[in-house]
Amino acid sequence: NVVFEEKLVGTWVDDPNSPENTWEFERIDEPRNAYKLIFSDNKGKKGSFVAHLVKLQNRLFLDVYPDELPWEPDDPNEVKRLYNSFFLIPAHTFMRIDSIEPQLKMRLTDDDKMKKLLEEDPNAVKHTSIENKLILTASTKELQAFVLKYADDERVFANEVVLNRRETEKTNILKAIEP
């Protein structure tokens, strides 16, 4: 079930004092209950994505996919949306959301660990490999069952990311709720 959580909207950084990476979430009208996510690193490289917050049982997951594919210059460092180039097909990526406030805590997948899981249990979820890239090919229902079954398995959701709301936004939010 796709849900919308207003608390996710805003700019999040990995280190408020010296941000290396910035995650900007804004609400968009189409598709419904969606976010536009702009990921930026400290070198100015960006990725632009559509994201949906999905609630499965009592767990939240972020379903992210590129809003455009990077069919641009031969030099990947010149691609306007460098991080979109990790998605050479319009594939979805799931992130487990552990909390939104006071910090945005997410766990991202790790391809190598996921490959190892699927080598150990090839029937865990339908998948294939294209140019050594793991592609899950299961139906939505099967993927949801897989995500729920392995929600707490570090072979699937291996990499923790902890983000803080950008300090100027915290101040503005506090001012808005003061009487």
VMD Tcl script that builds the backbone (N, CA, C; Angstrom):
set m [mol new atoms 537]
animate dup $m
set s [atomselect $m all]
$s set {name element resname resid chain x y z} {
  {N N ASN 1 A 0.837 -1.187 0.000}
  {CA C ASN 1 A 0.000 0.000 0.000}
  {C C ASN 1 A 0.878 1.245 0.000}
  {N N VAL 2 A 0.676 2.097 -0.982}
  {CA C VAL 2 A 1.438 3.342 -1.067}
  {C C VAL 2 A 0.843 4.336 -0.082}
  {N N VAL 3 A 1.711 4.947 0.714}
  {CA C VAL 3 A 1.290 5.956 1.687}
  {C C VAL 3 A 2.128 7.205 1.459}
  {N N PHE 4 A 1.648 8.317 2.017}
  {CA C PHE 4 A 2.422 9.553 1.937}
  {C C PHE 4 A 2.658 10.058 3.346}
  {N N GLU 5 A 3.890 10.341 3.657}
  {CA C GLU 5 A 4.258 10.838 4.984}
  {C C GLU 5 A 4.903 12.213 4.813}
  {N N GLU 6 A 4.172 13.238 5.225}
  {CA C GLU 6 A 4.639 14.624 5.071}
  {C C GLU 6 A 5.995 14.849 5.745}
  {N N LYS 7 A 6.270 14.132 6.835}
  {CA C LYS 7 A 7.528 14.316 7.574}
  {C C LYS 7 A 8.759 13.983 6.730}
  {N N LEU 8 A 8.578 13.232 5.661}
  {CA C LEU 8 A 9.708 12.876 4.810}
  {C C LEU 8 A 10.128 14.045 3.912}
  {N N VAL 9 A 9.193 14.946 3.616}
  {CA C VAL 9 A 9.465 16.077 2.729}
  {C C VAL 9 A 10.517 16.987 3.361}
  {N N GLY 10 A 11.491 17.374 2.569}
  {CA C GLY 10 A 12.532 18.284 3.037}
  {C C GLY 10 A 13.900 17.818 2.585}
  {N N THR 11 A 14.905 18.462 3.128}
  {CA C THR 11 A 16.287 18.165 2.776}
  {C C THR 11 A 16.971 17.482 3.946}
  {N N TRP 12 A 17.582 16.353 3.660}
  {CA C TRP 12 A 18.252 15.531 4.662}
  {C C TRP 12 A 19.724 15.420 4.297}
  {N N VAL 13 A 20.593 15.455 5.320}
  {CA C VAL 13 A 22.032 15.372 5.091}
  {C C VAL 13 A 22.644 14.329 6.016}
  {N N ASP 14 A 23.767 13.764 5.575}
  {CA C ASP 14 A 24.420 12.748 6.404}
  {C C ASP 14 A 25.167 13.366 7.578}
  {N N ASP 15 A 25.700 14.557 7.416}
  {CA C ASP 15 A 26.395 15.248 8.504}
  {C C ASP 15 A 25.983 16.709 8.467}
  {N N PRO 16 A 25.214 17.181 9.456}
  {CA C PRO 16 A 24.725 18.561 9.435}
  {C C PRO 16 A 25.846 19.603 9.376}
  {N N ASN 17 A 27.010 19.293 9.935}
  {CA C ASN 17 A 28.111 20.254 9.962}
  {C C ASN 17 A 28.928 20.268 8.673}
  {N N SER 18 A 28.989 19.148 8.010}
  {CA C SER 18 A 29.780 19.036 6.786}
  {C C SER 18 A 29.167 17.962 5.892}
  {N N PRO 19 A 28.027 18.270 5.285}
  {CA C PRO 19 A 27.324 17.229 4.524}
  {C C PRO 19 A 28.119 16.716 3.329}
  {N N GLU 20 A 28.198 15.404 3.246}
  {CA C GLU 20 A 28.798 14.749 2.082}
  {C C GLU 20 A 27.723 14.485 1.028}
  {N N ASN 21 A 26.550 14.075 1.506}
  {CA C ASN 21 A 25.450 13.714 0.616}
  {C C ASN 21 A 24.176 14.408 1.074}
  {N N THR 22 A 23.363 14.786 0.098}
  {CA C THR 22 A 22.097 15.453 0.375}
  {C C THR 22 A 20.981 14.678 -0.309}
  {N N TRP 23 A 19.921 14.437 0.437}
  {CA C TRP 23 A 18.728 13.775 -0.085}
  {C C TRP 23 A 17.585 14.782 0.028}
  {N N GLU 24 A 17.037 15.237 -1.089}
  {CA C GLU 24 A 15.936 16.201 -1.071}
  {C C GLU 24 A 14.654 15.504 -1.530}
  {N N PHE 25 A 13.657 15.495 -0.658}
  {CA C PHE 25 A 12.359 14.912 -0.981}
  {C C PHE 25 A 11.349 16.035 -1.146}
  {N N GLU 26 A 10.615 16.022 -2.247}
  {CA C GLU 26 A 9.506 16.965 -2.399}
  {C C GLU 26 A 8.289 16.213 -2.914}
  {N N ARG 27 A 7.129 16.714 -2.565}
  {CA C ARG 27 A 5.884 16.064 -3.001}
  {C C ARG 27 A 5.633 16.407 -4.463}
  {N N ILE 28 A 5.211 15.413 -5.219}
  {CA C ILE 28 A 4.797 15.665 -6.596}
  {C C ILE 28 A 3.367 15.172 -6.768}
  {N N ASP 29 A 2.679 15.739 -7.748}
  {CA C ASP 29 A 1.274 15.393 -7.955}
  {C C ASP 29 A 1.089 14.114 -8.766}
  {N N GLU 30 A 1.966 13.885 -9.714}
  {CA C GLU 30 A 1.865 12.701 -10.562}
  {C C GLU 30 A 3.182 11.959 -10.555}
  {N N PRO 31 A 3.226 10.703 -10.265}
  {CA C PRO 31 A 2.110 9.884 -9.827}
  {C C PRO 31 A 1.663 10.259 -8.413}
  {N N ARG 32 A 0.453 9.838 -8.084}
  {CA C ARG 32 A -0.180 10.173 -6.805}
  {C C ARG 32 A 0.643 9.644 -5.625}
  {N N ASN 33 A 0.651 10.410 -4.532}
  {CA C ASN 33 A 1.362 10.026 -3.301}
  {C C ASN 33 A 2.830 9.704 -3.554}
  {N N ALA 34 A 3.463 10.507 -4.394}
  {CA C ALA 34 A 4.861 10.254 -4.740}
  {C C ALA 34 A 5.740 11.422 -4.313}
  {N N TYR 35 A 7.008 11.126 -4.246}
  {CA C TYR 35 A 8.021 12.127 -3.947}
  {C C TYR 35 A 8.968 12.211 -5.135}
  {N N LYS 36 A 9.519 13.399 -5.354}
  {CA C LYS 36 A 10.684 13.522 -6.221}
  {C C LYS 36 A 11.865 13.517 -5.265}
  {N N LEU 37 A 12.838 12.683 -5.539}
  {CA C LEU 37 A 14.034 12.580 -4.718}
  {C C LEU 37 A 15.227 13.010 -5.557}
  {N N ILE 38 A 15.933 14.029 -5.072}
  {CA C ILE 38 A 17.184 14.443 -5.699}
  {C C ILE 38 A 18.303 14.078 -4.735}
  {N N PHE 39 A 19.193 13.215 -5.181}
  {CA C PHE 39 A 20.359 12.835 -4.385}
  {C C PHE 39 A 21.555 13.587 -4.949}
  {N N SER 40 A 22.318 14.271 -4.083}
  {CA C SER 40 A 23.504 15.018 -4.512}
  {C C SER 40 A 24.677 14.648 -3.625}
  {N N ASP 41 A 25.844 14.509 -4.246}
  {CA C ASP 41 A 27.037 14.295 -3.427}
  {C C ASP 41 A 27.823 15.603 -3.340}
  {N N ASN 42 A 28.894 15.603 -2.572}
  {CA C ASN 42 A 29.641 16.840 -2.342}
  {C C ASN 42 A 30.471 17.278 -3.546}
  {N N LYS 43 A 30.487 16.467 -4.604}
  {CA C LYS 43 A 31.186 16.846 -5.829}
  {C C LYS 43 A 30.220 17.429 -6.858}
  {N N GLY 44 A 28.942 17.549 -6.475}
  {CA C GLY 44 A 27.948 18.108 -7.380}
  {C C GLY 44 A 27.283 17.089 -8.280}
  {N N LYS 45 A 27.629 15.815 -8.141}
  {CA C LYS 45 A 26.980 14.770 -8.942}
  {C C LYS 45 A 25.596 14.509 -8.359}
  {N N LYS 46 A 24.625 14.270 -9.243}
  {CA C LYS 46 A 23.240 14.126 -8.790}
  {C C LYS 46 A 22.567 12.906 -9.384}
  {N N GLY 47 A 21.457 12.557 -8.768}
  {CA C GLY 47 A 20.536 11.562 -9.297}
  {C C GLY 47 A 19.132 12.078 -9.040}
  {N N SER 48 A 18.231 11.845 -9.975}
  {CA C SER 48 A 16.853 12.318 -9.841}
  {C C SER 48 A 15.922 11.117 -9.950}
  {N N PHE 49 A 15.065 10.960 -8.942}
  {CA C PHE 49 A 14.255 9.752 -8.835}
  {C C PHE 49 A 12.816 10.067 -8.460}
  {N N VAL 50 A 11.934 9.121 -8.752}
  {CA C VAL 50 A 10.576 9.115 -8.216}
  {C C VAL 50 A 10.600 8.098 -7.084}
  {N N ALA 51 A 9.986 8.454 -5.963}
  {CA C ALA 51 A 9.989 7.560 -4.803}
  {C C ALA 51 A 8.581 7.428 -4.245}
  {N N HIS 52 A 8.250 6.228 -3.816}
  {CA C HIS 52 A 6.981 5.950 -3.138}
  {C C HIS 52 A 7.283 5.324 -1.790}
  {N N LEU 53 A 6.559 5.755 -0.788}
  {CA C LEU 53 A 6.648 5.137 0.525}
  {C C LEU 53 A 5.601 4.034 0.556}
  {N N VAL 54 A 6.042 2.818 0.819}
  {CA C VAL 54 A 5.158 1.654 0.776}
  {C C VAL 54 A 5.069 1.060 2.176}
  {N N LYS 55 A 3.839 0.825 2.626}
  {CA C LYS 55 A 3.639 0.197 3.927}
  {C C LYS 55 A 3.219 -1.249 3.696}
  {N N LEU 56 A 4.048 -2.166 4.194}
  {CA C LEU 56 A 3.753 -3.594 4.125}
  {C C LEU 56 A 3.666 -4.088 5.550}
  {N N GLN 57 A 2.485 -4.556 5.917}
  {CA C GLN 57 A 2.193 -4.868 7.314}
  {C C GLN 57 A 2.506 -3.610 8.118}
  {N N ASN 58 A 3.375 -3.655 9.100}
  {CA C ASN 58 A 3.696 -2.444 9.865}
  {C C ASN 58 A 5.067 -1.887 9.516}
  {N N ARG 59 A 5.604 -2.259 8.362}
  {CA C ARG 59 A 6.947 -1.824 7.966}
  {C C ARG 59 A 6.841 -0.823 6.831}
  {N N LEU 60 A 7.782 0.127 6.809}
  {CA C LEU 60 A 7.848 1.108 5.729}
  {C C LEU 60 A 9.059 0.827 4.845}
  {N N PHE 61 A 8.840 0.947 3.540}
  {CA C PHE 61 A 9.906 0.786 2.565}
  {C C PHE 61 A 9.798 1.926 1.569}
  {N N LEU 62 A 10.929 2.359 1.062}
  {CA C LEU 62 A 10.950 3.376 0.029}
  {C C LEU 62 A 11.257 2.677 -1.287}
  {N N ASP 63 A 10.371 2.825 -2.249}
  {CA C ASP 63 A 10.526 2.253 -3.582}
  {C C ASP 63 A 11.002 3.392 -4.483}
  {N N VAL 64 A 12.214 3.274 -5.003}
  {CA C VAL 64 A 12.851 4.358 -5.753}
  {C C VAL 64 A 13.190 3.879 -7.160}
  {N N TYR 65 A 12.924 4.740 -8.151}
  {CA C TYR 65 A 13.342 4.430 -9.511}
  {C C TYR 65 A 13.679 5.729 -10.233}
  {N N PRO 66 A 14.565 5.681 -11.227}
  {CA C PRO 66 A 15.012 6.908 -11.893}
  {C C PRO 66 A 13.874 7.566 -12.653}
  {N N ASP 67 A 13.845 8.907 -12.605}
  {CA C ASP 67 A 12.802 9.601 -13.363}
  {C C ASP 67 A 13.234 9.844 -14.805}
  {N N GLU 68 A 14.500 9.624 -15.086}
  {CA C GLU 68 A 14.982 9.674 -16.466}
  {C C GLU 68 A 16.209 8.778 -16.557}
  {N N LEU 69 A 16.419 8.215 -17.731}
  {CA C LEU 69 A 17.587 7.363 -17.922}
  {C C LEU 69 A 18.705 8.186 -18.552}
  {N N PRO 70 A 19.945 7.875 -18.241}
  {CA C PRO 70 A 21.082 8.732 -18.596}
  {C C PRO 70 A 21.705 8.448 -19.958}
  {N N TRP 71 A 20.933 8.533 -21.001}
  {CA C TRP 71 A 21.506 8.254 -22.318}
  {C C TRP 71 A 22.142 9.533 -22.846}
  {N N GLU 72 A 23.302 9.852 -22.316}
  {CA C GLU 72 A 23.962 11.110 -22.675}
  {C C GLU 72 A 25.396 10.869 -23.128}
  {N N PRO 73 A 26.348 11.739 -22.761}
  {CA C PRO 73 A 27.716 11.655 -23.296}
  {C C PRO 73 A 28.426 10.334 -23.014}
  {N N ASP 74 A 29.494 10.100 -23.781}
  {CA C ASP 74 A 30.304 8.896 -23.599}
  {C C ASP 74 A 31.001 8.881 -22.244}
  {N N ASP 75 A 31.365 10.044 -21.745}
  {CA C ASP 75 A 32.057 10.142 -20.460}
  {C C ASP 75 A 31.033 10.197 -19.337}
  {N N PRO 76 A 30.959 9.148 -18.483}
  {CA C PRO 76 A 29.940 9.137 -17.428}
  {C C PRO 76 A 30.081 10.287 -16.437}
  {N N ASN 77 A 31.282 10.881 -16.341}
  {CA C ASN 77 A 31.437 12.023 -15.444}
  {C C ASN 77 A 30.761 13.277 -15.983}
  {N N GLU 78 A 30.389 13.256 -17.254}
  {CA C GLU 78 A 29.697 14.393 -17.854}
  {C C GLU 78 A 28.182 14.226 -17.850}
  {N N VAL 79 A 27.705 13.069 -17.454}
  {CA C VAL 79 A 26.267 12.826 -17.411}
  {C C VAL 79 A 25.652 13.732 -16.351}
  {N N LYS 80 A 24.616 14.453 -16.740}
  {CA C LYS 80 A 23.968 15.406 -15.832}
  {C C LYS 80 A 23.501 14.728 -14.551}
  {N N ARG 81 A 22.922 13.559 -14.660}
  {CA C ARG 81 A 22.405 12.831 -13.506}
  {C C ARG 81 A 23.220 11.550 -13.328}
  {N N LEU 82 A 24.449 11.682 -12.851}
  {CA C LEU 82 A 25.373 10.555 -12.735}
  {C C LEU 82 A 24.753 9.367 -12.014}
  {N N TYR 83 A 24.057 9.605 -10.896}
  {CA C TYR 83 A 23.536 8.485 -10.116}
  {C C TYR 83 A 22.403 7.754 -10.834}
  {N N ASN 84 A 21.788 8.376 -11.831}
  {CA C ASN 84 A 20.800 7.664 -12.633}
  {C C ASN 84 A 21.472 6.592 -13.491}
  {N N SER 85 A 22.766 6.751 -13.762}
  {CA C SER 85 A 23.455 5.788 -14.624}
  {C C SER 85 A 23.608 4.421 -13.968}
  {N N PHE 86 A 23.352 4.333 -12.658}
  {CA C PHE 86 A 23.369 3.024 -12.006}
  {C C PHE 86 A 22.138 2.209 -12.390}
  {N N PHE 87 A 21.161 2.860 -13.009}
  {CA C PHE 87 A 19.918 2.211 -13.421}
  {C C PHE 87 A 19.889 2.200 -14.946}
  {N N LEU 88 A 20.535 1.227 -15.560}
  {CA C LEU 88 A 20.559 1.188 -17.015}
  {C C LEU 88 A 19.293 0.587 -17.589}
  {N N ILE 89 A 18.463 0.048 -16.731}
  {CA C ILE 89 A 17.099 -0.297 -17.087}
  {C C ILE 89 A 16.230 0.362 -16.016}
  {N N PRO 90 A 14.967 0.664 -16.318}
  {CA C PRO 90 A 14.128 1.357 -15.332}
  {C C PRO 90 A 13.703 0.431 -14.194}
  {N N ALA 91 A 14.647 0.105 -13.320}
  {CA C ALA 91 A 14.396 -0.843 -12.230}
  {C C ALA 91 A 14.083 -0.115 -10.929}
  {N N HIS 92 A 13.364 -0.797 -10.072}
  {CA C HIS 92 A 13.020 -0.269 -8.756}
  {C C HIS 92 A 14.053 -0.741 -7.739}
  {N N THR 93 A 14.335 0.113 -6.775}
  {CA C THR 93 A 15.207 -0.229 -5.659}
  {C C THR 93 A 14.429 -0.011 -4.378}
  {N N PHE 94 A 14.500 -0.978 -3.472}
  {CA C PHE 94 A 13.795 -0.851 -2.193}
  {C C PHE 94 A 14.772 -0.522 -1.084}
  {N N MET 95 A 14.351 0.378 -0.217}
  {CA C MET 95 A 15.095 0.730 0.988}
  {C C MET 95 A 14.154 0.544 2.169}
  {N N ARG 96 A 14.650 -0.041 3.227}
  {CA C ARG 96 A 13.835 -0.197 4.436}
  {C C ARG 96 A 13.942 1.089 5.247}
  {N N ILE 97 A 12.787 1.619 5.661}
  {CA C ILE 97 A 12.759 2.830 6.484}
  {C C ILE 97 A 12.545 2.398 7.927}
  {N N ASP 98 A 13.506 2.713 8.776}
  {CA C ASP 98 A 13.392 2.365 10.195}
  {C C ASP 98 A 12.798 3.502 11.012}
  {N N SER 99 A 13.057 4.744 10.618}
  {CA C SER 99 A 12.435 5.897 11.280}
  {C C SER 99 A 12.546 7.101 10.359}
  {N N ILE 100 A 11.629 8.057 10.561}
  {CA C ILE 100 A 11.683 9.304 9.801}
  {C C ILE 100 A 12.104 10.455 10.714}
  {N N GLU 101 A 11.656 10.449 11.913}
  {CA C GLU 101 A 12.052 11.500 12.853}
  {C C GLU 101 A 12.454 10.892 14.176}
  {N N PRO 102 A 13.391 11.468 14.878}
  {CA C PRO 102 A 14.092 12.728 14.598}
  {C C PRO 102 A 15.138 12.592 13.496}
  {N N GLN 103 A 15.568 11.378 13.192}
  {CA C GLN 103 A 16.484 11.134 12.084}
  {C C GLN 103 A 15.811 10.214 11.076}
  {N N LEU 104 A 16.202 10.382 9.817}
  {CA C LEU 104 A 15.750 9.469 8.774}
  {C C LEU 104 A 16.752 8.314 8.747}
  {N N LYS 105 A 16.288 7.141 9.184}
  {CA C LYS 105 A 17.154 5.959 9.219}
  {C C LYS 105 A 16.651 4.962 8.183}
  {N N MET 106 A 17.541 4.618 7.259}
  {CA C MET 106 A 17.200 3.706 6.175}
  {C C MET 106 A 18.249 2.610 6.093}
  {N N ARG 107 A 17.833 1.500 5.527}
  {CA C ARG 107 A 18.786 0.427 5.221}
  {C C ARG 107 A 18.652 0.132 3.732}
  {N N LEU 108 A 19.764 0.214 3.033}
  {CA C LEU 108 A 19.813 0.007 1.601}
  {C C LEU 108 A 20.300 -1.404 1.289}
  {N N THR 109 A 19.964 -1.857 0.111}
  {CA C THR 109 A 20.395 -3.188 -0.308}
  {C C THR 109 A 21.864 -3.162 -0.727}
  {N N ASP 110 A 22.484 -4.313 -0.661}
  {CA C ASP 110 A 23.870 -4.494 -1.067}
  {C C ASP 110 A 23.877 -5.627 -2.089}
  {N N ASP 111 A 24.203 -5.297 -3.333}
  {CA C ASP 111 A 24.134 -6.294 -4.409}
  {C C ASP 111 A 24.971 -7.537 -4.122}
  {N N ASP 112 A 26.179 -7.348 -3.617}
  {CA C ASP 112 A 27.048 -8.508 -3.369}
  {C C ASP 112 A 26.460 -9.436 -2.311}
  {N N LYS 113 A 25.941 -8.859 -1.239}
  {CA C LYS 113 A 25.344 -9.683 -0.184}
  {C C LYS 113 A 24.058 -10.349 -0.667}
  {N N MET 114 A 23.288 -9.612 -1.480}
  {CA C MET 114 A 22.058 -10.188 -2.028}
  {C C MET 114 A 22.400 -11.340 -2.971}
  {N N LYS 115 A 23.431 -11.171 -3.784}
  {CA C LYS 115 A 23.855 -12.259 -4.680}
  {C C LYS 115 A 24.225 -13.501 -3.879}
  {N N LYS 116 A 24.938 -13.293 -2.776}
  {CA C LYS 116 A 25.337 -14.427 -1.935}
  {C C LYS 116 A 24.108 -15.141 -1.374}
  {N N LEU 117 A 23.125 -14.366 -0.903}
  {CA C LEU 117 A 21.875 -14.955 -0.405}
  {C C LEU 117 A 21.222 -15.795 -1.496}
  {N N LEU 118 A 21.163 -15.258 -2.719}
  {CA C LEU 118 A 20.492 -15.960 -3.809}
  {C C LEU 118 A 21.304 -17.153 -4.321}
  {N N GLU 119 A 22.609 -17.135 -4.114}
  {CA C GLU 119 A 23.409 -18.328 -4.413}
  {C C GLU 119 A 23.085 -19.433 -3.411}
  {N N GLU 120 A 22.910 -19.040 -2.145}
  {CA C GLU 120 A 22.577 -20.006 -1.094}
  {C C GLU 120 A 21.152 -20.522 -1.240}
  {N N ASP 121 A 20.247 -19.646 -1.665}
  {CA C ASP 121 A 18.839 -20.015 -1.812}
  {C C ASP 121 A 18.299 -19.420 -3.114}
  {N N PRO 122 A 18.558 -20.081 -4.249}
  {CA C PRO 122 A 18.153 -19.547 -5.552}
  {C C PRO 122 A 16.643 -19.355 -5.701}
  {N N ASN 123 A 15.852 -20.025 -4.859}
  {CA C ASN 123 A 14.400 -19.900 -4.955}
  {C C ASN 123 A 13.826 -18.831 -4.023}
  {N N ALA 124 A 14.680 -18.049 -3.378}
  {CA C ALA 124 A 14.190 -17.015 -2.456}
  {C C ALA 124 A 13.306 -16.007 -3.187}
  {N N VAL 125 A 13.685 -15.660 -4.409}
  {CA C VAL 125 A 12.904 -14.737 -5.235}
  {C C VAL 125 A 13.381 -14.905 -6.682}
  {N N LYS 126 A 12.463 -14.735 -7.633}
  {CA C LYS 126 A 12.836 -14.847 -9.043}
  {C C LYS 126 A 13.812 -13.722 -9.383}
  {N N HIS 127 A 14.872 -14.106 -10.117}
  {CA C HIS 127 A 15.896 -13.125 -10.454}
  {C C HIS 127 A 16.675 -13.589 -11.675}
  {N N THR 128 A 17.443 -12.667 -12.208}
  {CA C THR 128 A 18.365 -12.968 -13.296}
  {C C THR 128 A 19.575 -12.058 -13.119}
  {N N SER 129 A 20.548 -12.262 -13.970}
  {CA C SER 129 A 21.737 -11.419 -13.944}
  {C C SER 129 A 21.994 -10.935 -15.358}
  {N N ILE 130 A 22.179 -9.633 -15.501}
  {CA C ILE 130 A 22.491 -9.042 -16.800}
  {C C ILE 130 A 23.796 -8.275 -16.635}
  {N N GLU 131 A 24.808 -8.693 -17.396}
  {CA C GLU 131 A 26.136 -8.073 -17.299}
  {C C GLU 131 A 26.589 -7.978 -15.846}
  {N N ASN 132 A 26.424 -9.061 -15.127}
  {CA C ASN 132 A 26.824 -9.191 -13.719}
  {C C ASN 132 A 26.039 -8.278 -12.764}
  {N N LYS 133 A 24.912 -7.753 -13.221}
  {CA C LYS 133 A 24.033 -6.953 -12.365}
  {C C LYS 133 A 22.824 -7.799 -11.997}
  {N N LEU 134 A 22.530 -7.858 -10.720}
  {CA C LEU 134 A 21.399 -8.630 -10.224}
  {C C LEU 134 A 20.101 -7.896 -10.532}
  {N N ILE 135 A 19.153 -8.597 -11.141}
  {CA C ILE 135 A 17.841 -8.038 -11.458}
  {C C ILE 135 A 16.786 -8.976 -10.876}
  {N N LEU 136 A 15.954 -8.446 -9.983}
  {CA C LEU 136 A 14.846 -9.242 -9.446}
  {C C LEU 136 A 13.706 -9.179 -10.447}
  {N N THR 137 A 13.172 -10.340 -10.820}
  {CA C THR 137 A 12.163 -10.417 -11.878}
  {C C THR 137 A 10.808 -10.896 -11.373}
  {N N ALA 138 A 10.659 -11.002 -10.085}
  {CA C ALA 138 A 9.413 -11.511 -9.499}
  {C C ALA 138 A 8.286 -10.493 -9.661}
  {N N SER 139 A 7.065 -10.978 -9.507}
  {CA C SER 139 A 5.894 -10.098 -9.555}
  {C C SER 139 A 5.892 -9.184 -8.327}
  {N N THR 140 A 5.062 -8.165 -8.364}
  {CA C THR 140 A 4.952 -7.245 -7.226}
  {C C THR 140 A 4.617 -8.001 -5.950}
  {N N LYS 141 A 3.649 -8.906 -6.035}
  {CA C LYS 141 A 3.237 -9.674 -4.853}
  {C C LYS 141 A 4.396 -10.517 -4.313}
  {N N GLU 142 A 5.136 -11.171 -5.219}
  {CA C GLU 142 A 6.281 -11.995 -4.804}
  {C C GLU 142 A 7.402 -11.139 -4.207}
  {N N LEU 143 A 7.644 -9.969 -4.801}
  {CA C LEU 143 A 8.672 -9.068 -4.268}
  {C C LEU 143 A 8.303 -8.573 -2.875}
  {N N GLN 144 A 7.030 -8.244 -2.696}
  {CA C GLN 144 A 6.585 -7.789 -1.374}
  {C C GLN 144 A 6.764 -8.890 -0.337}
  {N N ALA 145 A 6.436 -10.113 -0.700}
  {CA C ALA 145 A 6.617 -11.241 0.226}
  {C C ALA 145 A 8.101 -11.432 0.545}
  {N N PHE 146 A 8.950 -11.310 -0.453}
  {CA C PHE 146 A 10.395 -11.434 -0.251}
  {C C PHE 146 A 10.914 -10.336 0.677}
  {N N VAL 147 A 10.510 -9.101 0.405}
  {CA C VAL 147 A 10.958 -7.960 1.219}
  {C C VAL 147 A 10.529 -8.134 2.669}
  {N N LEU 148 A 9.299 -8.578 2.884}
  {CA C LEU 148 A 8.830 -8.795 4.262}
  {C C LEU 148 A 9.579 -9.942 4.933}
  {N N LYS 149 A 9.769 -11.036 4.206}
  {CA C LYS 149 A 10.449 -12.197 4.792}
  {C C LYS 149 A 11.881 -11.853 5.210}
  {N N TYR 150 A 12.549 -11.035 4.404}
  {CA C TYR 150 A 13.957 -10.719 4.650}
  {C C TYR 150 A 14.164 -9.293 5.170}
  {N N ALA 151 A 13.112 -8.679 5.686}
  {CA C ALA 151 A 13.199 -7.280 6.134}
  {C C ALA 151 A 14.305 -7.048 7.153}
  {N N ASP 152 A 14.545 -8.019 8.019}
  {CA C ASP 152 A 15.564 -7.862 9.061}
  {C C ASP 152 A 16.856 -8.617 8.756}
  {N N ASP 153 A 16.981 -9.086 7.538}
  {CA C ASP 153 A 18.157 -9.857 7.137}
  {C C ASP 153 A 19.196 -8.909 6.529}
  {N N GLU 154 A 20.368 -8.864 7.121}
  {CA C GLU 154 A 21.403 -7.949 6.645}
  {C C GLU 154 A 22.005 -8.362 5.305}
  {N N ARG 155 A 21.648 -9.538 4.821}
  {CA C ARG 155 A 22.080 -9.907 3.475}
  {C C ARG 155 A 21.255 -9.165 2.436}
  {N N VAL 156 A 20.093 -8.680 2.825}
  {CA C VAL 156 A 19.250 -7.923 1.903}
  {C C VAL 156 A 19.392 -6.433 2.191}
  {N N PHE 157 A 19.051 -6.021 3.394}
  {CA C PHE 157 A 19.129 -4.600 3.768}
  {C C PHE 157 A 20.385 -4.397 4.610}
  {N N ALA 158 A 21.518 -4.330 3.931}
  {CA C ALA 158 A 22.821 -4.401 4.594}
  {C C ALA 158 A 23.385 -3.051 5.028}
  {N N ASN 159 A 23.098 -2.015 4.288}
  {CA C ASN 159 A 23.796 -0.744 4.491}
  {C C ASN 159 A 22.913 0.292 5.170}
  {N N GLU 160 A 23.316 0.680 6.372}
  {CA C GLU 160 A 22.534 1.677 7.108}
  {C C GLU 160 A 22.947 3.089 6.691}
  {N N VAL 161 A 21.942 3.929 6.487}
  {CA C VAL 161 A 22.139 5.347 6.204}
  {C C VAL 161 A 21.334 6.110 7.240}
  {N N VAL 162 A 21.999 7.020 7.943}
  {CA C VAL 162 A 21.331 7.851 8.945}
  {C C VAL 162 A 21.465 9.295 8.493}
  {N N LEU 163 A 20.319 9.949 8.318}
  {CA C LEU 163 A 20.301 11.325 7.829}
  {C C LEU 163 A 19.633 12.243 8.843}
  {N N ASN 164 A 20.058 13.489 8.840}
  {CA C ASN 164 A 19.485 14.519 9.699}
  {C C ASN 164 A 18.861 15.591 8.826}
  {N N ARG 165 A 17.763 16.136 9.295}
  {CA C ARG 165 A 17.133 17.224 8.558}
  {C C ARG 165 A 18.108 18.397 8.522}
  {N N ARG 166 A 18.183 19.063 7.378}
  {CA C ARG 166 A 19.076 20.219 7.259}
  {C C ARG 166 A 18.703 21.240 8.323}
  {N N GLU 167 A 19.679 21.771 8.996}
  {CA C GLU 167 A 19.490 22.632 10.168}
  {C C GLU 167 A 18.543 23.802 9.902}
  {N N THR 168 A 18.646 24.474 8.753}
  {CA C THR 168 A 17.767 25.613 8.472}
  {C C THR 168 A 16.310 25.180 8.411}
  {N N GLU 169 A 16.058 23.959 7.943}
  {CA C GLU 169 A 14.684 23.465 7.887}
  {C C GLU 169 A 14.158 23.163 9.276}
  {N N LYS 170 A 15.010 22.621 10.162}
  {CA C LYS 170 A 14.582 22.376 11.542}
  {C C LYS 170 A 14.128 23.672 12.182}
  {N N THR 171 A 14.898 24.735 11.999}
  {CA C THR 171 A 14.568 26.037 12.585}
  {C C THR 171 A 13.240 26.541 12.048}
  {N N ASN 172 A 13.027 26.425 10.743}
  {CA C ASN 172 A 11.773 26.883 10.135}
  {C C ASN 172 A 10.580 26.079 10.632}
  {N N ILE 173 A 10.758 24.778 10.812}
  {CA C ILE 173 A 9.668 23.933 11.309}
  {C C ILE 173 A 9.324 24.324 12.736}
  {N N LEU 174 A 10.349 24.533 13.569}
  {CA C LEU 174 A 10.101 24.935 14.958}
  {C C LEU 174 A 9.392 26.279 15.024}
  {N N LYS 175 A 9.778 27.225 14.179}
  {CA C LYS 175 A 9.120 28.538 14.155}
  {C C LYS 175 A 7.666 28.402 13.733}
  {N N ALA 176 A 7.399 27.512 12.792}
  {CA C ALA 176 A 6.036 27.344 12.281}
  {C C ALA 176 A 5.103 26.762 13.331}
  {N N ILE 177 A 5.624 25.955 14.265}
  {CA C ILE 177 A 4.735 25.333 15.252}
  {C C ILE 177 A 4.694 26.092 16.573}
  {N N GLU 178 A 5.557 27.127 16.716}
  {CA C GLU 178 A 5.509 27.927 17.946}
  {C C GLU 178 A 4.269 28.805 17.927}
  {N N PRO 179 A 3.621 29.007 19.115}
  {CA C PRO 179 A 2.422 29.865 19.151}
  {C C PRO 179 A 2.758 31.329 18.956}
}
mol reanalyze $m
mol bondsrecalc $m
mol representation Tube
mol addrep $m
